[in-house]
Amino acid sequence: MTVSFSITQQSPETNASPCIVVGVYENHMLTAAAARVDEKSNGVIKRLLESSDITGKAASTRVLFGVPGIAAARVLVVGLGDEKTFDAA
């Protein structure tokens, strides 16, 4: 099985791909893409943060299936760790 991916500037909520990836920091700050997904899904990501089902801890992941208002089949939420120390590396 081959996995391929691409990075686009398309709106995350309208991208009808098999999976989109969005990030969340440990302080529960959402990236721009995660905020758009959260807004269009009536707060699904923020509710998972509040219940500690998503933590934002670096390298943590959570796959969400069939998110309402989102065209992608899955949303992979990735923890980015401490916002102050996050960088490209």
The 8 nearest C-alpha neighbors of each residue, nearest first, counted from 0:
[[1, 2, 3, 4, 17, 18, 5, 16],
 [0, 2, 3, 4, 5, 17, 18, 16],
 [3, 1, 0, 4, 5, 17, 18, 16],
 [2, 4, 1, 5, 0, 6, 17, 18],
 [5, 3, 2, 6, 18, 19, 7, 16],
 [4, 6, 7, 3, 19, 8, 16, 2],
 [5, 7, 4, 8, 9, 19, 20, 3],
 [8, 6, 9, 5, 10, 11, 14, 4],
 [7, 9, 10, 6, 11, 14, 32, 5],
 [10, 8, 7, 11, 14, 13, 12, 6],
 [9, 11, 12, 13, 14, 8, 32, 35],
 [12, 10, 14, 13, 9, 32, 36, 19],
 [11, 13, 69, 10, 36, 14, 70, 35],
 [14, 12, 70, 11, 10, 15, 69, 71],
 [13, 15, 11, 16, 12, 70, 71, 10],
 [16, 14, 71, 70, 13, 17, 72, 69],
 [15, 17, 71, 18, 14, 19, 72, 70],
 [16, 18, 72, 71, 73, 15, 19, 74],
 [19, 17, 73, 16, 74, 71, 72, 20],
 [18, 20, 74, 75, 73, 71, 21, 16],
 [21, 19, 75, 74, 76, 18, 22, 77],
 [22, 20, 33, 76, 32, 77, 75, 19],
 [23, 21, 77, 30, 76, 78, 33, 79],
 [22, 24, 29, 55, 78, 79, 28, 30],
 [23, 25, 55, 79, 80, 28, 27, 26],
 [26, 24, 55, 80, 27, 56, 81, 54],
 [25, 27, 24, 28, 81, 55, 82, 80],
 [28, 26, 25, 24, 23, 29, 55, 48],
 [29, 27, 24, 26, 23, 30, 25, 82],
 [30, 28, 23, 33, 34, 27, 24, 31],
 [29, 31, 33, 32, 22, 23, 34, 28],
 [30, 32, 34, 33, 35, 29, 21, 22],
 [33, 31, 35, 34, 30, 21, 11, 36],
 [34, 32, 21, 36, 30, 29, 35, 31],
 [33, 35, 37, 31, 32, 36, 29, 38],
 [36, 34, 38, 32, 37, 33, 39, 31],
 [37, 35, 33, 39, 34, 38, 12, 40],
 [38, 36, 42, 34, 40, 35, 44, 39],
 [37, 39, 35, 41, 36, 40, 42, 34],
 [38, 40, 36, 68, 37, 41, 35, 69],
 [41, 39, 68, 37, 67, 38, 42, 43],
 [42, 40, 38, 39, 43, 37, 67, 68],
 [43, 41, 37, 45, 44, 40, 38, 46],
 [42, 44, 46, 45, 37, 40, 41, 47],
 [45, 43, 47, 37, 46, 42, 48, 33],
 [46, 44, 48, 42, 47, 43, 49, 37],
 [45, 47, 49, 43, 48, 44, 42, 50],
 [48, 46, 52, 50, 44, 45, 49, 53],
 [47, 49, 53, 45, 51, 46, 50, 52],
 [50, 48, 46, 47, 51, 45, 52, 53],
 [49, 51, 47, 48, 52, 46, 53, 45],
 [52, 50, 48, 53, 49, 54, 47, 46],
 [53, 51, 47, 50, 48, 54, 49, 61],
 [54, 52, 48, 51, 47, 55, 61, 50],
 [55, 53, 56, 51, 25, 48, 52, 78],
 [54, 56, 78, 25, 24, 23, 80, 79],
 [55, 57, 80, 78, 25, 54, 59, 79],
 [58, 56, 80, 79, 78, 59, 55, 81],
 [59, 57, 78, 77, 56, 60, 79, 80],
 [60, 58, 78, 57, 56, 77, 55, 61],
 [59, 61, 77, 76, 78, 58, 62, 75],
 [60, 62, 76, 75, 63, 77, 53, 59],
 [63, 61, 75, 74, 76, 64, 73, 60],
 [62, 64, 74, 73, 75, 61, 66, 65],
 [65, 63, 73, 66, 72, 62, 74, 71],
 [66, 64, 72, 67, 73, 63, 69, 71],
 [65, 67, 64, 69, 68, 63, 40, 73],
 [68, 66, 40, 69, 65, 39, 41, 70],
 [67, 69, 40, 39, 66, 70, 12, 36],
 [68, 70, 12, 67, 66, 71, 13, 40],
 [69, 71, 15, 13, 14, 12, 72, 68],
 [72, 70, 15, 16, 73, 17, 18, 69],
 [71, 73, 17, 65, 18, 64, 70, 16],
 [74, 72, 18, 64, 71, 63, 17, 65],
 [73, 75, 19, 63, 18, 62, 20, 76],
 [74, 76, 62, 20, 61, 19, 77, 21],
 [75, 77, 21, 61, 60, 22, 20, 74],
 [78, 76, 60, 22, 59, 21, 23, 75],
 [77, 79, 55, 57, 59, 56, 23, 58],
 [78, 80, 57, 24, 23, 55, 22, 56],
 [81, 79, 57, 56, 25, 24, 55, 78],
 [80, 82, 25, 83, 84, 24, 85, 79],
 [81, 83, 85, 84, 24, 80, 25, 79],
 [84, 82, 81, 85, 86, 80, 24, 26],
 [85, 83, 82, 81, 86, 80, 79, 87],
 [86, 84, 82, 83, 81, 80, 79, 87],
 [85, 87, 88, 84, 83, 82, 79, 81],
 [88, 86, 85, 84, 79, 82, 83, 80],
 [87, 86, 85, 84, 79, 57, 80, 58]]
